[in-house]
Structure formats: structure tokens, C-alpha cells
Amino acid sequence: MPAWPARRFYAALQQGFSQPLDRWVAGITLCNLAIGVILFLLGNHTAPYVRDFNWQQQRVGSQELQMVLTFNRPMDADSVAANLEIQPPLPGRMRKLGRRFFWTLTEPAPYGQTYRVRLQAAMDERGQPMARPFEGEFRTPDRQLLGIGTEADQRGRLLLFNLETGSTTLLTPAGLKVTQMQPSADGRFVYYFATATSLQHQDLYRLDLEDQSSQLLLDHQGYQNLRFQVSPTGELVVAERIPLQRDPLAPVQTELWVQKRRQDPFERLELDTALGGDFFISPDESSLLISQGQGVGIVPLHPRAAAESFLAQFGQTLAIRPDGAFGALLRFNPDYTRSLFIVSNTGTSEEIWVTEGSVTKGAFSPRAPVFYGLVSEAEFVGEGALESLAYTESPRLLAVVFGSGRAGKTVEVGRADYPFELDFSLSPDGRMLAYTLLEPLQEEIPDPWAPLSRSGQAIRSAQVWLLDLQDGLPLPNSRRRLPLSSSALAWIP
């Protein structure tokens, strides 16, 4: 009679686990399996908590807009939104993705402040509350201005002024004259032109603000370096140069040299078109916008970029907003006036301003639809026939609203009378504007160590003024003078 199936199964089991070690391993495995089944049936009763906060004890600049809380399990979105506290308050929008909650700021966080994040009593998707509150903390950078000194031992030297402490730090040595400078968007580096002899011998350097060390990037051997631009990420650097070995009878042809990554050497950019004016790096770093007098050329920087194109209706690019949403371009009209257009990345354009003067610099507010432009207005001084009158230009700093019911509204922010000049810079959080009023040297014998203005004038002294902004426009009666004298200004992002 055949054995009962259960007996045969038991006999096989005994035979398979005849060794003590085998039976011990099998017992442990069965116990783990049983525990796993019980936990699965009963559910996870560990209290929910915040596992990670991406800004914890971090320095958060204007480029960073997304705060992320990561939990140990999926949470109830309404519960998190209702119980999340940020002090001082920061407006934003919340979005849930699995166990992560994203708080995206609608505008950059104000600089010079410490923020505390607190979350308590939030519940997971099963309704279980947090066992203990979460507390986080981060800080925005101090408000700091870069400048090129004009007084005493600061003349021609790169300096850093801290608005929180009122202290000034000299970043370059005496005997090295800085002529141009631009901070990187992450606020870590400063790129600058400097020379120990003359403008024909200026070199390009990169300064690390953490240890205040400088590195030579591009020397002047065989060339005269004219100007440079740094991309939004700080990876791409473009320099304009004139080769010294050329036919003296031929027209001067400038060249563009590109460093595509921080560790790469500079390479000459082969252009099918002549460089006739300013150039700008597109926010996505795929192309250059080059002013050519009769239009603006868009030149690709790598094979994947869009093909070369030409904007014949415009003659000059003034500024591009860092997010690429808008650009400010000038059109030169037949009646010798200039029209300012705001062009969006969707292809729409809006004429907001017409001027008879020249526009030398522009910048977008990061918080509001406001464009700031530096305009030099023509003036004739004297009496009598037109031929006997002296022609001068007096600069004005204007704020112009666009894209709303107030489009075209213009506010004069600052003014200088000839021969004084102006320069300005908007803070990264869009809440302040600094401008400098420049007094030129008028001696017959030029001073080779005098700092230079944007137009190339030697500067004797400078006054730096600060304004508070609200909705992109200056607040009345907020102007005050800083204990700083600088021929150029740039905020640290």
C-alpha cells in the first residue's frame, strides 16, 4: 500500500534537513518570513519624520528657488501645507512628489537674513501624526558689493564691501590695476581684467572668493584683450581680442575666444560675420548675440544649438534676463531716435520707450517687469550758431515698466551732469540698487593708475548711493550714501 502523501513529504523534509546547520538555517528563514508577513498585515507604525532638508545650514543664493523636504513615508499634502512655517515668511508654491515636498519660491529670498523652517503635527497618508516637530535653518548671503577703488591705497584695486558689517576687503594687490570685473552667478568667483603696465597688456584672471586666490586664465601675448563676458553658470567665458600681428593697412578685425568649461583652454571662435559691437551669452549658453550695427547676429556655440540667424530689425542687445524670459533690444530709427523693445522668449515684442540719446547699459529687475537703462542725453552748451556750440552728453538712470497696465511708465532714478558719469548695479534679490557718480580726471597729463569708467575715462573720485526697491521701482526718500568710492559696481550673487 503506498505511503500516505504527508508521510512521504515529511520523510523528504527529514532527509533534506538531516544536518543540524540545515535545520537551524531553515528555522531562522521561517521566523523571518513570519515576522515579515505580520509587519505587512499590521502596517508600519514608525512615526513619520523629515529625513532630509536640502537647505539645512546652507547658504542659499538668488539662483536657488526650490526648497525640498524628504520624509520617511508618503505624507498628506494638505497636512504638510497647513503646518509648514517659514520665518521670516517666503512666498512660494508647494508640490508633492512621492515622499518629497517641493516649496518653490516665487521670488529670490531677501539677502542678509537667517530663515527658520518648522513643521509639526503634519500627518502621513494613513493619518498618523509626526512624533516630534522638524526644525531647519538656512541663511541667505550677506549683501556685498564688488568695486574698483578710486581713493588712496584702494586705487585700481578690486574690493569687496559688506553692507551688513560695513567692512571693506581688498582682493587684489597694489601695483595691479583692475579695469573690468564680473562675479560668477554662484557668487564663488570673480573674473577680472588687470594689468601692471597699460591697457594693451591686460590679462584675464579668476579670483576664488573663498581663499582670495587668483588664477591667470588668458594672457595678452600676441593680443590686446578688450572685454569679456561670463555665462550664467560661470562655466563659459568669452573674451574679445585684437591680434597684434596684422596688416597695419587693413581694417581692425577683433576675435572672440571661448573657454567652454573651467578647466578647458581658450579657443578662437570661428565667425562667419564681423564683430561690430557688444556681445551677450544666451542664458542657455548655446549661442552668442552679437551687435553688428545693421542687426543682431545669433551665433551658435556648439553643434546642437540652433543655426545661425540674424535679427535685422534690431541694432543692439542691452540685456537678457537670467531666466531667458525677456531680452532688451534697441532699434535705430531713420529719424535718429532709438526705440527700446522688450522681446519675450515666445517671440512677442513690445516697444516701451523712444529716446534721442545713446543707451549704454541695461538690466532687468529679477522681481518685477521693470527694465533699468543708462541713457546719455545730448546737450549743446553755449550761444550762437550751431557750429560754435559745444556738444556734451549727460547720463540719466531710468526705470521703465513693461508688460502691464503701466507699460511705458518711466522713473528717473539718478542723474549726472557733464562731465560726470554714472554706473549702476541691481542686487540679486531685486530689493536694492546701487549706483556710483563718477568724477573724471581733467589734468592734461593722464594718470596711468587712475581707475576707468565704462567709457574709458580716468576717474578722480566716486560717490556710491543705495536705493531700496519695491515692486522693481525705487522707494521714495530711501536714497543714502555708502562709505565707498568705486568706479564700477557689481553685487555678489
JOLIN-V476652 format. One record per pair of residues at least 12 apart in sequence whose C-alpha atoms are under 7 Angstrom apart, sorted by the first residue. I is the first residue (numbers start at 0). J is the second residue. Records with the same first field share a line. If there is no record, write none. Layout:
I->J, J
This chain:
46->127, 128, 129, 130
47->71, 72, 123, 128, 129, 130
48->70, 71, 129
49->68, 69, 70, 71, 133
50->69, 70, 71
51->68, 69, 70
52->67, 68, 69
53->66, 67, 68
54->66, 137
55->135, 136, 137
56->136, 137
57->137, 138
58->137, 138, 139, 140
59->138, 139, 140
60->139, 140, 492
61->107, 108, 427, 428, 492
64->103, 104, 107
65->101, 102, 103, 104
66->101, 102, 103
67->99, 100, 101, 102
68->99, 100, 101
69->98, 99, 100
70->98, 99
71->98
72->98
73->97, 98, 123, 124
74->98, 122, 123, 124
75->122, 123, 124
76->95
78->121, 122
79->121
82->118, 119, 120, 121
83->117, 118
84->116, 117, 118
85->114, 115, 116, 117
86->114, 115, 116
87->114
89->104, 108
90->104, 105
91->103, 104, 105
92->104
106->366
107->428
108->428
109->428
110->139, 140, 141, 142, 428
111->139, 140, 141, 142
112->138, 139
113->137, 138, 139
114->136, 137, 138
115->135, 136, 137
116->134, 135, 136
117->132, 133, 134, 135
118->132, 133, 134
119->131, 132, 133
141->161, 163
142->161, 162, 163
143->159, 160, 161, 162, 490, 491
144->159, 160, 161, 488, 489, 490, 491
145->158, 159, 160, 488, 489, 490, 491
146->158, 159, 485, 486, 487, 488, 489
147->177, 485, 486, 487
148->484, 485, 486
149->450, 459, 460, 461, 484, 485, 486
150->460, 484
154->449, 450
155->176, 177, 448, 449, 450
156->169, 171, 172, 173, 175, 176, 177
157->169, 170, 171, 177
158->170
170->211
174->195
175->193, 194, 195
176->193, 194, 195, 448
177->191, 192, 193, 194
178->192, 193, 450, 451
179->191, 192
180->192
181->489
182->491
183->229, 233
184->231, 232, 233, 492
185->492
186->491, 492
187->207, 208, 209
188->205, 206, 207, 208
189->205, 206, 207
190->204, 205, 206
191->203, 204, 205
192->204
199->223
200->219, 223
201->219, 224
202->217, 218, 219, 224
203->215, 216, 217, 218
204->216
221->242, 243
222->240, 241, 242, 243
223->240, 241, 242, 243
224->239, 240, 241
225->239, 240
226->238, 239
227->239
230->280, 284
231->282, 321
234->259, 260, 261
235->258, 259, 260
236->257, 258, 259
237->255, 256, 257, 258
238->255, 256, 257
239->253, 254, 255, 256
240->253, 254, 255
241->253, 254
253->274
255->267, 268
256->268
274->289, 291
275->290, 291, 292
276->289, 290, 291
277->289, 290
278->290
282->321, 322, 323
285->299, 300, 301, 304
286->298, 299, 300, 304
287->299
290->314, 315, 316
291->314
292->314
293->311, 314
294->309, 310, 311, 312, 313, 314
295->309, 310, 311, 313, 314, 315
296->308, 309, 310
297->309
312->330
313->328, 329, 330
314->329, 330, 331
315->328, 329
316->328, 329
317->360, 361
318->361, 362
320->363
323->344
324->343, 344
325->341, 342, 343, 344
326->341, 342, 343
327->339, 340, 341, 342
328->340, 341
335->355
336->353, 354, 355
337->353, 354, 355
338->350, 352, 353, 354
339->351, 352, 353
351->401, 406, 407
352->407
355->376
356->374, 375, 376, 377
357->374, 375, 376
358->372, 373, 374, 375
359->373, 374
360->372, 373
361->373
364->429, 471
365->428, 429
366->429, 470, 471
367->470, 471
368->400, 401, 402
369->398, 399, 400, 401, 471
370->398, 399, 400
371->397, 398, 399
372->396, 397, 398
373->394, 395, 396, 397
374->394, 395, 396
375->392, 393, 394, 395
376->392, 393, 394
377->390, 391, 392, 393
378->390, 391, 392
379->391
391->417
392->417
393->415, 416, 417
394->414, 415, 420, 421
395->413, 414, 415
396->411, 412, 413, 414
397->409, 410, 411, 412
398->410, 411, 412, 472
415->436
418->439
419->436, 437, 438, 439
420->436, 437, 438
421->434, 435, 436, 437
422->434, 435, 487
423->435, 488
424->488, 489, 490
426->490
427->490, 492
429->471
430->467, 468, 469
431->466, 467, 468
432->465, 466, 467
433->463, 464, 465, 466
434->463, 464, 465
435->461, 462, 463, 464, 485
436->461, 462, 463
437->458, 460, 461, 462, 486
438->458, 459, 460, 461
439->456, 457, 458, 459
440->457, 458, 459
450->486
451->486
452->486, 487
458->486
460->484
461->484, 485, 486
462->483, 484
463->480, 481, 483, 484
464->478, 479, 480, 481
465->478, 479, 480, 481
466->478, 479
